[in-house]
Each structure stands twice: as structure tokens, then as C-alpha cells.
Amino acid sequence: MQVRVLLRSEDPRLSGEDGPKVWGIRAEPRHGRKAVVGRIRAGEKRRADFGGKGFLLRAVSLRAARDLEGVEVYVSPGKPEEVPPLEGKRVLAYAEIFPSVAREDLEEAEIEFAVPKGWLRGSNPSGSRAVLFHYGEPGWEELPTVEVGEEGEEILFLARTPGFSTFAFVDNTNEEFSLGTHENTENVGDVVRLIYGYTQGRFTSRVFDAGGVAQWDNLVWSFTEPQGGATNIAYVGAEPDTLKDGSSRVGTQWQGTYENTRNPDDGSYENLSEASTGGGGEVIQYTYVSSENVYEGETVSFENAQAADGNYENMRELPLPIFYYAENEGSYTVGDTYTDVCRLEFTLTKPSDYLVLAELGLGHASNTTPALANLLVDGTTYGEAKLEPDVAGCRYPVFWMKKVSLGAGSHTVQIQAASGTDGGTAYVDNVHLLLLRLPLGYQYAEQETELSTGTSEEDKLVLQFTPITTENYLIFASLEYKATTTADITMNLYVDT
């Protein structure tokens, strides 16, 4: 017997994975047989012969546990409907096998069967090329099966069974059951389907040989059809340079009104969206500047600021102030509580670094009590001074230089002074406060800890850098010193020496 399957589709897209499929093709000869054994003495082994009767089964051997009379063995190809199929195996045939005696009357039972070589084209190095399965109380179980030889074009097998009911003869080789000829079809995972793009194909199975004259009336297969129709997906391309109404504006309404998209049943409007993942034309995106903050640079050509529609960018410049300045000229007195003697408040639109320069004259009414002064930026102390004058009422210069990094927002810089003793009076003269915005490429270094020196010159602070271009630089340098003797003090500022 040979099986031919014709698969057909109305659309090339309904092929391959999305097309019709067929699998699990199996055919069984349908005929029942009986073999007479007769009398079996206790311990004796007798054979019920089915050879040459058009089926895989060759013989059933029974060993009696007691004397038995009139023993017969019945075979019916196929399986009852209530017995589930053996899943995951390539079943060659099913059969029901029953002796006329109870299982407890038997010591052992063996089943001999033969499979045509053409059915087993593969190999199984680890075991028998065909095995016998038995359906019992726990379900399907594999029986110990061995190959016992060959006879002509058949391979002989022997299996020992613990009981009788429904059996499955299984191809145990590594070849697929559906060996055959494909025409525009393919075998994917034991499923025959159309090759993608074809609307018709054919599969012709290998030849099945029942081993004799048999009536094949139990052809079984599984089949699925496509679950939905074929669909087309089209993507929107780029609009033409000149639209249908003659304009070049994207999105110009051609005709009708938005009321044309209104659903007359529920009053809702269509929500239209376009999502192209490919196949469209060139996408051109224009971004125009509404305003810019220009801090440094120059104009090359105003034509560079002209957009494709002929309009020019509207540019405005919001530079940061170069400096902030405050002063308090004259002479003042303060008590023992810190008091602002100069205050500077301002707001920055962007972060920047500033150099703070501050100076004042500071003295005290007593030559035994110190006068105090502080420099604060946003509440943080950046400079401190404590002077105990040699002469009461004399003013001594105080100077601070400090780099600060300020963020965008409001800022406050203060110079405060106070007497160093309760009820004392400190004098303050001519206070000046300057903040200079540091330009790009500035260089700065500081040393805030106290250092000592001897009689030889020593570097107390070194600033090294490499300018990108030749530029003019303004150098600010400051230090505080305290002498422990009446000897002279020498201080030098060197540049590239």
C-alpha cells in the first residue's frame, strides 16, 4: 500500500507555517486471526503460529503454570477507541492479543514479530530497530525487545510481555516515518506542509507491506487548515513635492471637512495615525532655533542662519556680566557683633567661576584687643582676618583673593567686621568688593595652609599650564605673612624662570 497526500491553497501566502499541514499518517490491515495451541502441560512451552497470515505478528509462545486444555490465541489488528494512541512514537501497527486462558495460568509469554526491512531504513546502534509496547494499568509501557535475526526481506524480533491487551509495534530507528517523495512540500518536525510560496503540492509515502494479502481499511492522519485569510500590509511613502492642491505644504486639506471622519452612529471621530517601518521615501526634519544664549564667538555669515523656508533665526544674546562691584567708602566703627560693612547681591543665569577680590582697612580702639573681619560667599566663610594693632586706632590693610564656582541663581557676598572683645570698638575704612568672571582657559592655584620658610628661597605655590595660543594674561597674586623676628622678609613673583 502507498499513501498520496495532496495539499492545496488559494493564496501563496497561505503556505509554509501558515498553510495546510498533515501528519501522523498511519495505515493498518484489518483482519482478525486465531491460532489453536491445544493442550499444554505444566512447565511446557507451546507456540501459537501466525506466520504468513498478512500481519506483523509471527507467533505467541506460552509457558503453562499448570496443565491446560484447548488453549487458543486471538489476534485483532488495530486498537479499541477507548485505548489512547501511543504519543511521540512512530507506530507501525496496533494489535489486540488475547489467549483463551487467564494470565495466572501462565508462567511466561513471548511475542515474536517480523518487520519488513523497507519499513526500517534507519539504524539504532543502542538497541533494537523495532520495539513492542503494551497497554496496561499504568498506560503504555515498552517491553524488552531483541532482534533475533533476519528471514528474507524481514527482520525478526522477540519481546517478553507481562500480560495481554493492546500492543503497539513501534519503529525505533532514527528515520522519520514519513519517508517518501515531496513535490512542492516539505517535512518539518514530522509535519508535511506546502513550501512557502506554493499553492499546491503533493507527498507520496513510502510503500507499506503487510507481509501478505490484507485489506487496508484503517488509514489515520491529522490535518490542519489555515486559521485566517491572507493579508496585505502597505506602508505610506513620502508625500510628493507638489501636493494635489498644487501647494508644497505638508498636510494641506484637499477636500471635505473633519466632519467626513465622523461616525454617524456614535458621533465619534476617526483617530488616524501613520506608522511606517520601511518602504517609504526620504524623511526630512527641520528644526528651527527660537532663541539662543551666545556667550562667546562671532558671526561668520547671516546666510548660515537662514532656514529652508527663507526665514532667519531670531537670535538674542544673554551674556553673563563680566564683573560685580560694591564699595563702602569712609570710616566706620563696629561693636563686638559681626556687622556687614560691605554687601553685594546678584543673580546668575548660568553657572560660572568668579574671582573674588576684597580689601578694607581694619583697626581697634585698643592696642591689646584684636579686630576681626570675615569674607563670606552665600554664607560660607572664604577669608578671615584677626589684627591686634601696635598702636590703638591705627588702620591696617586687609586683602582677600579667592576663586569661587557659582551656580545659576541668587548669590550674596559679604564683608563683616567686629571687635574681638565684649564692649570693644573696631575701626573699618574704605571697603571694596569686586567679583571678576573668569574667562575660558583661566588658570588658578591656591595654598590655604600655613607654611614656614628659612633663609633660602622656597616655592610656596607653583602654577603650571600650557596656553593653546599666544595670549595676554593678567596675573593676580596674594599672600599673608607673619615674621617671628625683626629680620627682613623677601617675597618674589616669578614667571617662567
C-alpha positions as CSV (number, residue, x, y, z in Angstrom):
1,M,0.0,0.0,0.0
2,Q,1.1,3.6,-0.7
3,V,-0.4,6.9,0.5
4,R,-0.5,10.1,-1.5
5,V,-1.4,13.4,0.0
6,L,-2.5,16.5,-2.0
7,L,-2.2,19.9,-0.3
8,R,-3.8,23.0,-1.9
9,S,-4.0,26.7,-1.0
10,E,-5.8,29.6,-2.7
11,D,-3.0,32.1,-1.9
12,P,0.8,31.7,-2.0
13,R,0.9,33.4,1.4
14,L,-1.1,30.6,2.9
15,S,1.7,28.2,2.7
16,G,4.7,27.1,4.8
17,E,3.9,27.6,8.5
18,D,0.7,29.4,7.7
19,G,-0.6,26.8,5.2
20,P,-2.3,23.4,5.4
21,K,-0.5,20.6,7.1
22,V,-0.9,16.9,7.5
23,W,0.9,14.5,9.9
24,G,0.6,11.2,11.7
25,I,-0.1,9.1,8.6
26,R,-0.7,5.5,9.6
27,A,-2.4,2.6,8.0
28,E,-3.3,-0.8,9.4
29,P,-4.6,-4.0,7.8
30,R,-7.9,-5.0,9.3
31,H,-8.3,-8.7,9.8
32,G,-8.7,-10.9,12.9
33,R,-6.9,-14.3,13.4
34,K,-7.0,-17.2,15.7
35,A,-4.3,-19.8,16.4
36,V,-5.0,-23.1,18.1
37,V,-2.4,-24.4,20.6
38,G,-4.4,-27.1,22.2
39,R,-3.1,-28.9,25.3
40,I,-0.1,-27.5,27.3
41,R,1.4,-29.4,30.3
42,A,2.6,-27.6,33.4
43,G,6.1,-26.1,32.7
44,E,5.8,-26.8,29.0
45,K,6.2,-24.0,26.4
46,R,4.0,-24.1,23.3
47,R,3.8,-21.8,20.3
48,A,0.8,-20.2,18.6
49,D,1.9,-19.6,15.0
50,F,0.6,-16.6,13.0
51,G,3.3,-16.6,10.3
52,G,2.2,-15.9,6.7
53,K,-1.2,-14.5,7.7
54,G,-0.7,-11.0,6.5
55,F,0.4,-9.3,9.7
56,L,3.5,-8.3,11.6
57,L,2.8,-10.9,14.4
58,R,4.5,-14.2,13.8
59,A,3.8,-16.2,16.9
60,V,2.8,-16.1,20.6
61,S,4.7,-18.5,22.9
62,L,3.1,-19.6,26.2
63,R,4.6,-21.5,29.1
64,A,1.9,-23.1,31.3
65,A,1.9,-22.8,35.1
66,R,-0.4,-25.9,35.2
67,D,-1.9,-28.3,32.8
68,L,-4.1,-26.5,30.3
69,E,-6.5,-27.9,27.7
70,G,-7.9,-26.3,24.5
71,V,-5.6,-23.2,24.5
72,E,-6.2,-20.7,21.7
73,V,-4.7,-17.2,21.0
74,Y,-6.8,-14.5,19.3
75,V,-5.3,-11.5,17.4
76,S,-7.2,-8.5,16.1
77,P,-5.2,-5.7,14.3
78,G,-5.9,-2.1,15.4
79,K,-6.8,-0.8,18.9
80,P,-10.1,-0.1,20.6
81,E,-11.3,3.5,20.7
82,E,-11.0,3.7,24.5
83,V,-7.2,3.0,24.3
84,P,-5.3,6.2,23.7
85,P,-2.7,6.3,21.0
86,L,1.0,6.0,21.8
87,E,2.2,9.6,21.6
88,G,5.7,10.6,20.5
89,K,6.5,7.2,18.8
90,R,6.3,6.1,15.2
91,V,3.8,3.3,15.5
92,L,3.9,0.7,12.6
93,A,0.7,-1.0,13.8
94,Y,-1.6,-1.7,16.7
95,A,-3.0,-5.2,17.7
96,E,-5.1,-6.8,20.4
97,I,-3.7,-10.1,21.5
98,F,-5.5,-12.4,24.0
99,P,-5.1,-16.1,24.9
100,S,-8.1,-18.2,26.0
101,V,-6.6,-18.7,29.5
102,A,-6.0,-16.4,32.4
103,R,-2.6,-14.8,32.9
104,E,-2.1,-16.5,36.3
105,D,-2.3,-19.9,34.4
106,L,0.9,-18.9,32.6
107,E,4.5,-18.7,33.8
108,E,5.7,-16.5,30.9
109,A,4.6,-15.3,27.5
110,E,6.6,-14.1,24.5
111,I,5.6,-12.4,21.3
112,E,7.5,-12.9,18.0
113,F,7.0,-10.4,15.2
114,A,8.6,-9.5,11.9
115,V,9.0,-6.1,10.2
116,P,9.9,-5.7,6.5
117,K,13.3,-4.2,6.0
118,G,11.9,-1.5,3.8
119,W,10.0,-0.2,6.8
120,L,13.1,0.3,8.9
121,R,15.5,2.3,6.8
122,G,17.4,3.8,9.7
123,S,19.6,2.3,12.4
124,N,19.7,2.2,16.2
125,P,23.2,1.5,17.5
126,S,22.0,1.4,21.1
127,G,19.2,-1.1,20.7
128,S,16.5,-2.9,18.7
129,R,15.3,-1.3,15.5
130,A,11.8,-2.1,16.5
131,V,10.2,-2.4,19.9
132,L,6.9,-3.6,21.3
133,F,4.7,-1.5,23.6
134,H,2.0,-3.0,25.8
135,Y,-1.0,-1.0,27.2
136,G,-1.8,-2.0,30.8
137,E,-3.0,-0.5,34.0
138,P,-0.3,2.3,34.2
139,G,-0.7,3.1,30.5
140,W,1.7,2.4,27.7
141,E,5.0,0.6,28.6
142,E,7.9,-0.5,26.5
143,L,8.6,-4.2,26.6
144,P,12.1,-5.7,26.4
145,T,12.6,-6.4,22.7
146,V,15.6,-8.0,20.9
147,E,16.4,-8.7,17.3
148,V,16.7,-12.4,16.8
149,G,17.7,-12.5,13.1
150,E,16.6,-11.9,9.6
151,E,14.5,-14.0,7.3
152,G,14.4,-13.0,3.6
153,E,13.3,-9.3,3.5
154,E,12.1,-9.3,7.1
155,I,13.8,-8.6,10.4
156,L,12.7,-10.9,13.3
157,F,12.1,-9.6,16.9
158,L,11.2,-11.2,20.2
159,A,9.5,-9.4,23.2
160,R,8.5,-10.8,26.6
161,T,5.2,-9.5,27.9
162,P,3.8,-9.5,31.5
163,G,0.2,-9.6,30.2
164,F,-2.2,-9.4,27.2
165,S,-4.3,-6.5,25.9
166,T,-3.4,-3.9,23.2
167,F,0.1,-3.8,21.7
168,A,1.9,-1.3,19.6
169,F,4.6,-2.2,17.1
170,V,7.0,0.7,17.0
171,D,9.7,1.8,14.6
172,N,12.7,2.5,16.8
173,T,15.1,3.7,14.2
174,N,16.3,7.3,13.7
175,E,14.4,7.7,10.4
176,E,11.2,9.6,10.1
177,F,8.0,7.6,9.5
178,S,7.0,9.8,6.6
179,L,9.8,8.8,4.2
180,G,8.6,9.4,0.7
181,T,8.6,11.8,-2.2
182,H,7.9,15.5,-1.9
183,E,6.6,17.7,-4.7
184,N,6.5,21.4,-3.5
185,T,6.1,20.1,0.0
186,E,8.5,19.7,2.9
187,N,8.7,17.7,6.1
188,V,9.2,19.9,9.1
189,G,9.0,18.3,12.5
190,D,7.1,15.2,11.2
191,V,4.6,17.6,9.6
192,V,4.1,17.7,5.8
193,R,3.3,21.2,4.6
194,L,3.5,23.3,1.4
195,I,6.8,25.0,0.8
196,Y,6.3,28.7,1.3
197,G,5.1,30.4,-1.9
198,Y,3.4,27.4,-3.5
199,T,-0.3,26.9,-3.7
200,Q,-0.3,23.2,-4.4
201,G,2.0,20.3,-3.6
202,R,2.0,16.5,-3.2
203,F,3.5,14.0,-0.9
204,T,3.8,10.3,-1.8
205,S,4.6,8.0,1.1
206,R,6.9,5.0,1.1
207,V,5.4,1.6,0.4
208,F,3.8,-0.2,3.3
209,D,3.9,-4.0,3.2
210,A,1.6,-6.0,5.4
211,G,3.6,-9.2,4.7
212,G,0.8,-10.9,2.9
213,V,-2.6,-10.4,1.4
214,A,-4.5,-7.9,3.6
215,Q,-7.4,-5.4,3.5
216,W,-6.2,-1.9,4.4
217,D,-9.2,-0.1,5.8
218,N,-7.8,1.9,8.8
219,L,-5.9,4.9,7.4
220,V,-5.4,7.5,10.1
221,W,-3.9,11.0,9.8
222,S,-4.1,14.5,11.3
223,F,-4.7,17.7,9.4
224,T,-4.9,21.5,10.0
225,E,-6.1,24.3,7.8
226,P,-5.0,28.0,7.9
227,Q,-6.8,29.8,10.7
228,G,-7.2,33.1,8.8
229,G,-7.1,34.7,5.5
230,A,-4.1,36.3,3.8
231,T,-3.5,40.0,4.5
232,N,-1.6,42.7,2.8
233,I,0.4,45.4,4.7
234,A,1.2,48.5,2.8
235,Y,3.4,51.3,4.1
236,V,2.9,55.0,3.3
237,G,5.7,56.6,1.4
238,A,6.9,60.2,1.3
239,E,4.5,62.8,0.0
240,P,5.3,64.4,-3.4
241,D,6.9,67.7,-3.5
242,T,3.8,69.2,-5.0
243,L,0.6,68.1,-3.4
244,K,-2.7,67.5,-5.2
245,D,-3.9,71.0,-4.5
246,G,-0.8,72.5,-6.1
247,S,0.8,73.6,-2.8
248,S,4.0,72.4,-1.3
249,R,2.8,72.4,2.3
250,V,2.7,69.1,4.0
251,G,-0.7,68.2,5.4
252,T,-2.9,70.6,3.3
253,Q,-6.5,69.6,3.4
254,W,-7.6,68.5,-0.1
255,Q,-11.4,68.5,0.2
256,G,-14.2,67.9,2.7
257,T,-14.0,68.7,6.4
258,Y,-13.2,66.9,9.6
259,E,-16.9,66.0,9.7
260,N,-16.2,63.5,7.0
261,T,-14.3,61.4,9.6
262,R,-17.2,61.4,12.0
263,N,-19.1,58.1,12.7
264,P,-22.8,58.8,12.2
265,D,-23.7,56.1,14.6
266,D,-21.9,57.1,17.8
267,G,-20.7,60.6,16.9
268,S,-17.0,59.6,17.4
269,Y,-14.2,60.7,15.1
270,E,-11.6,58.6,13.5
271,N,-8.2,58.6,15.1
272,L,-5.7,58.5,12.2
273,S,-2.0,57.6,12.7
274,E,0.7,56.7,10.3
275,A,3.5,54.2,11.3
276,S,5.9,53.3,8.6
277,T,8.6,50.8,9.4
278,G,10.1,50.7,5.9
279,G,9.4,51.1,2.3
280,G,8.7,54.9,2.5
281,G,10.7,57.7,1.0
282,E,13.1,60.1,2.5
283,V,12.1,61.8,5.7
284,I,13.3,65.4,6.1
285,Q,13.1,67.0,9.5
286,Y,13.7,70.7,10.1
287,T,14.5,72.2,13.5
288,Y,14.4,75.9,13.9
289,V,16.0,77.8,16.8
290,S,13.7,80.0,18.8
291,S,16.3,81.6,20.9
292,E,20.0,81.1,21.7
293,N,22.3,82.1,24.6
294,V,25.5,83.2,22.9
295,Y,28.4,83.6,25.3
296,E,31.4,83.8,23.0
297,G,32.1,83.6,19.3
298,E,31.4,85.6,16.2
299,T,29.2,85.7,13.2
300,V,30.5,84.1,10.0
301,S,27.6,84.9,7.7
302,F,24.0,85.7,8.4
303,E,23.1,83.4,5.4
304,N,24.0,80.4,7.7
305,A,21.1,81.3,9.9
306,Q,18.5,81.1,7.0
307,A,16.2,78.1,7.1
308,A,14.8,76.2,4.1
309,D,11.6,78.4,4.1
310,G,13.6,81.6,3.7
311,N,13.2,82.7,7.3
312,Y,16.1,83.7,9.5
313,E,16.7,82.6,13.1
314,N,15.8,85.1,15.7
315,M,18.9,85.2,17.9
316,R,19.3,87.1,21.2
317,E,22.4,87.2,23.3
318,L,22.3,86.8,27.1
319,P,25.9,87.3,28.2
320,L,26.9,87.0,31.8
321,P,28.2,90.1,33.5
322,I,32.0,90.4,33.4
323,F,32.1,91.7,37.0
324,Y,30.1,92.8,40.0
325,Y,31.3,95.6,42.3
326,A,30.4,97.2,45.6
327,E,32.2,99.6,47.9
328,N,31.8,101.4,51.2
329,E,34.0,104.5,51.4
330,G,34.7,106.3,54.6
331,S,35.5,105.3,58.2
332,Y,33.1,103.3,60.4
333,T,33.1,101.7,63.8
334,V,31.6,98.3,64.8
335,G,31.0,96.6,68.1
336,D,31.6,93.1,69.3
337,T,28.9,91.6,67.0
338,Y,29.8,90.8,63.3
339,T,28.3,93.5,61.2
340,D,28.1,93.8,57.4
341,V,30.5,96.6,56.2
342,C,30.0,95.8,52.5
343,R,27.4,93.6,50.8
344,L,26.9,92.5,47.2
345,E,23.8,90.7,45.9
346,F,23.4,89.4,42.3
347,T,21.7,86.7,40.2
348,L,23.4,84.5,37.6
349,T,21.6,83.0,34.6
350,K,24.1,80.2,34.2
351,P,26.9,78.7,36.3
352,S,30.3,80.3,36.1
353,D,33.6,80.8,38.0
354,Y,34.4,84.1,39.6
355,L,37.5,85.6,41.2
356,V,36.6,87.5,44.5
357,L,38.9,90.5,45.3
358,A,38.2,92.2,48.7
359,E,40.0,94.8,50.7
360,L,39.5,97.1,53.7
361,G,41.4,99.0,56.4
362,L,41.0,97.4,59.9
363,G,41.9,98.7,63.3
364,H,40.9,98.7,67.0
365,A,40.4,101.3,69.7
366,S,42.8,99.3,71.9
367,N,46.2,98.0,71.2
368,T,45.6,94.9,73.4
369,T,42.4,93.7,71.7
370,P,42.1,92.3,68.2
371,A,39.9,93.5,65.4
372,L,38.1,90.8,63.3
373,A,36.9,90.6,59.7
374,N,35.4,87.8,57.5
375,L,34.7,87.3,53.8
376,L,31.5,85.2,53.2
377,V,30.0,83.9,49.9
378,D,26.5,82.6,50.3
379,G,27.0,82.1,54.0
380,T,30.3,80.2,53.7
381,T,33.5,81.8,55.1
382,Y,36.2,82.1,52.5
383,G,38.6,84.6,54.3
384,E,39.3,85.5,57.9
385,A,41.4,88.4,59.5
386,K,42.5,89.0,63.1
387,L,44.6,92.1,63.7
388,E,45.9,93.3,67.1
389,P,47.3,96.8,66.3
390,D,50.6,98.0,67.8
391,V,49.0,101.5,68.0
392,A,45.5,102.0,69.2
393,G,43.2,103.4,66.4
394,C,45.7,102.6,63.6
395,R,44.3,101.0,60.5
396,Y,46.0,98.1,58.8
397,P,45.2,96.8,55.3
398,V,43.3,93.5,54.9
399,F,43.1,91.8,51.4
400,W,41.5,88.6,50.2
401,M,41.6,86.9,46.8
402,K,39.6,83.7,46.3
403,K,38.1,81.7,43.3
404,V,34.5,80.6,43.7
405,S,32.3,78.5,41.5
406,L,28.8,79.8,41.4
407,G,25.7,78.2,40.0
408,A,22.7,79.7,38.3
409,G,20.6,81.7,40.8
410,S,20.9,84.3,43.5
411,H,24.1,84.9,45.4
412,T,25.3,87.1,48.3
413,V,28.9,88.2,49.1
414,Q,29.6,89.9,52.4
415,I,32.5,91.5,54.3
416,Q,31.8,91.6,58.0
417,A,33.8,93.1,60.9
418,A,33.7,93.0,64.7
419,S,35.6,93.7,67.9
420,G,37.4,90.8,69.4
421,T,36.3,91.6,72.9
422,D,33.0,92.4,74.5
423,G,32.2,96.1,74.5
424,G,35.2,96.8,72.3
425,T,35.2,99.0,69.2
426,A,36.8,98.1,65.9
427,Y,37.5,100.6,63.1
428,V,36.8,99.9,59.4
429,D,37.9,102.2,56.5
430,N,37.2,102.2,52.7
431,V,35.8,98.7,51.9
432,H,36.0,97.5,48.3
433,L,34.5,94.2,46.9
434,L,35.0,93.1,43.3
435,L,33.9,89.8,41.5
436,L,35.5,89.2,38.1
437,R,34.1,86.5,35.9
438,L,36.9,84.2,34.9
439,P,37.2,83.6,31.1
440,L,37.6,80.3,29.3
441,G,41.1,79.0,29.7
442,Y,41.8,80.7,33.0
443,Q,44.4,79.2,35.4
444,Y,44.2,79.3,39.2
445,A,46.0,77.7,42.1
446,E,45.9,78.3,45.9
447,Q,47.6,77.2,49.1
448,E,45.4,77.7,52.2
449,T,47.5,76.1,54.9
450,E,50.3,77.8,56.9
451,L,53.8,77.2,55.7
452,S,57.2,78.1,57.2
453,T,60.4,79.1,55.5
454,G,64.1,79.5,56.2
455,T,66.8,81.7,54.9
456,S,66.8,80.2,51.4
457,E,64.1,80.9,48.7
458,E,61.4,78.2,48.5
459,D,58.5,77.8,46.2
460,K,55.3,78.2,48.2
461,L,52.9,77.9,45.3
462,V,53.5,76.8,41.6
463,L,51.0,77.1,38.7
464,Q,52.0,75.3,35.5
465,F,49.9,75.4,32.3
466,T,50.3,75.4,28.5
467,P,48.2,78.0,26.6
468,I,46.6,76.9,23.4
469,T,47.5,80.1,21.6
470,T,49.6,83.2,22.4
471,E,47.6,85.4,24.7
472,N,48.0,88.3,27.2
473,Y,47.4,87.3,30.8
474,L,46.7,89.4,33.9
475,I,48.3,87.9,37.0
476,F,46.9,88.3,40.5
477,A,48.9,87.0,43.4
478,S,48.5,87.5,47.2
479,L,49.7,86.0,50.4
480,E,49.7,86.7,54.1
481,Y,52.9,86.6,56.2
482,K,53.9,86.8,59.8
483,A,57.5,87.4,60.9
484,T,58.9,85.9,64.1
485,T,62.0,88.2,64.1
486,T,62.9,91.7,63.1
487,A,64.8,90.4,60.1
488,D,63.8,91.5,56.6
489,I,61.4,89.3,54.6
490,T,61.8,88.8,50.9
491,M,58.9,87.7,48.6
492,N,59.2,87.3,44.8
493,L,56.8,86.5,41.9
494,Y,58.4,84.7,39.0
495,V,57.0,83.9,35.6
496,D,58.8,81.2,33.5
497,T,62.1,81.4,35.5
